[in-house]
Amino acid sequence: MLPLLMACVADAWLGRYRTIVLASLLFVVSMGMLTVSALPVFHQDGCSYSSSSLACSPSPVQVAIFYVSLYLVALAEAGHKPCAQAFGADQFDQHDPKESVSRSSFFNWWYFGMCSGTAATTMVSSYIQDNVGWGLGFGIPCLVMVFALLAFLLGTRNYRYYTSTESSPFARLARAFVAMIRGSKSSQCDSLATDDAAHREEVKGVLRLFPIWATCIIYAVIFSQSSTFFTKQAATLDRRIGSTLRVPPAALQTFISLTIMAFIPVYDRAFVPLARPFTRLSSGITMLQRIGTGLVLAMVAMAVAALVEMRRLGVARDAGLVDQPKAALPMTLWWMLPQYVLFGLSDVFAMIGLQEFFYDQVPDALRSLGLAFFLSIFGVGHFLSSFLISAIDGATKKSGASWFSNNLNRAHLDYFYWLLAGLCAVELAAFVIVSRVYVYKKRVSHDNGAVM
């Protein structure tokens, strides 16, 4: 939820460009501190990277540097994530037909780059951290961030910067919101200077975003499962490829990124051009149609995950391995591939659609905040996921058969997946209703700002 605060600071005072620079510098400092905390100089005598002795506990200085750096990373990410994407999209003029089409495509390729970086980091950094050392594992991202910041600064003179003639867009919206409320009670509101029709429309537009926001929370809950229970399930399967290679359970998440990287070019270069003659839209389909398609795919992904888990439990029973949770089941990991692919396809539609929607549908001066709203969906979704798991675990433990038993062979993740699929179906129905009455923001700027 921290991106909401940082986005407010960026939109009201610092601006997106300055926030990106400051957040990048904070990234460099925090990653540098993580690197320092992992250096051997802080290790106690007789300790090394490879030592597994319990006596090799970290020093107080090492612990302090480590935790401070983690908080700084969170702060840097909260400032960088919403502002960098908003600033990138700002480089396209929404009033120019050609650039407007390119801006829609920008969100596709932005996410393509993010997934490419994630896949590369997962494969390279994890290997370095496990086989060389954590110091180098943290140091390389620090150096990469330094070069990224330098590359960003090189384009300073060529960027478009949004500037507003008002001191605070939040104050303007607050005044318009108060005037709108008073207007429903008194006819005297017309005499108020802040009761401007355009500003009131902006307030209504922001308020209309919340039903869309609320009907995407379960999607975020589903999204959080790919890095938690999916990985635990994969750890119980036969992960051998050939006679020597054994796939780490967490590496299966790479299939989500690979699916996204494979399908985004298909979506952007094939699907959108094919859809344009039928829909007469430059983006092929509307943003809400794209999000809705992603919700359908997420629901199907959970149904497939439930079916695969039912088979996994059946294999454990048939093989007599129910009470041997650490034993590899005679079931190949490729059974889980379809649900990872469906997750990736769902992201191509819902994730990118949400990014573009919350950027496009807020007032121009608040676009960092719009993308922070998008990020808050997943923050709330992760909290709700934890709450659901705790509540269900507490309820099912009373009967002696917890859905989330430490022994997955006696757990019932399939029930949980079916529950999420059902909740997603309800959410999808609500989303369709909300979408049908949603009115898109007009393509006319009323922010008293300009692009230069």
PyMOL commands that set and color helices and strands:
alter all, ss='L'
color gray80, all
select helices_A, chain A and resi 2-14+16-37+40-42+60-90+97-131+134-154+156-158+169-183+187-191+197-214+217-227+229-235+249-279+287-318+333-360+364-397+413-437
alter helices_A, ss='H'
color red, helices_A
select strands_A, chain A and resi 162-164+240-241+245-246+449-451
alter strands_A, ss='S'
color yellow, strands_A
deselect
rebuild
show_as cartoon
